[in-house]
């Protein structure tokens, strides 16, 4: 689970960077910014899910 999530985050980052550069070269800077923001939000939701599962694991481990 650890390595796959790193690869997914890296793939989203690379894809977002490429799409952003293509859009900036074509003169659509606003859409490029929105694309970058969408990629960031997707990654944040992935990390938030991981943190949630971490907290639930810690809660079950220390639950008496």
C-alpha positions as CSV (number, residue, x, y, z in Angstrom):
1,X,0.0,0.0,0.0
2,X,2.9,2.4,0.7
3,X,4.6,2.3,-2.6
4,X,1.5,2.4,-4.7
5,X,0.2,5.6,-3.2
6,X,3.5,7.3,-3.8
7,X,3.4,6.2,-7.5
8,X,-0.2,7.4,-7.8
9,X,0.7,10.8,-6.3
10,X,3.7,11.1,-8.6
11,X,1.6,10.2,-11.6
12,X,-1.0,12.8,-10.8
13,X,1.7,15.4,-10.3
14,X,3.4,14.6,-13.6
15,X,0.1,14.5,-15.5
16,X,-1.0,17.8,-14.0
17,X,2.4,19.4,-14.8
18,X,2.2,18.3,-18.4
19,X,-1.3,19.4,-18.9
20,X,-0.6,22.7,-17.2
21,X,2.4,23.4,-19.5
22,X,0.4,22.5,-22.6
23,X,-2.4,24.9,-21.6
24,X,0.1,27.7,-20.7
25,X,1.8,27.4,-24.1
26,X,-1.6,27.7,-25.8
27,X,-2.4,30.8,-23.9
28,X,-5.0,29.4,-21.5
29,X,-3.4,30.4,-18.2
30,X,-6.6,30.4,-16.2
31,X,-7.5,26.9,-17.2
32,X,-3.9,25.7,-16.5
33,X,-4.2,27.1,-13.0
34,X,-7.5,25.4,-12.4
35,X,-6.0,22.1,-13.7
36,X,-3.1,22.4,-11.2
37,X,-5.6,23.2,-8.4
38,X,-7.7,20.2,-9.3
39,X,-4.7,17.9,-9.2
40,X,-3.7,19.3,-5.8
41,X,-7.2,18.7,-4.5
42,X,-7.2,15.1,-5.7
43,X,-3.9,14.4,-4.0
44,X,-5.1,16.1,-0.8
45,X,-8.2,13.9,-0.7
46,X,-6.0,10.8,-1.2
47,X,-3.8,11.9,1.7
48,X,-6.8,12.7,3.8
49,X,-8.1,9.2,3.3
50,X,-4.8,7.8,4.4
51,X,-4.7,9.9,7.5
52,X,-8.3,8.9,8.3
53,X,-7.3,5.2,8.1
54,X,-4.3,5.9,10.2
55,X,-6.4,7.5,13.0
56,X,-8.9,4.7,12.9
57,X,-6.1,2.1,13.2
58,X,-4.6,4.0,16.2
59,X,-8.1,4.2,17.8
60,X,-8.7,0.5,17.4
61,X,-5.2,-0.3,18.7
62,X,-5.6,1.7,21.9
63,X,-9.3,0.9,22.4
64,X,-9.8,-1.0,25.6
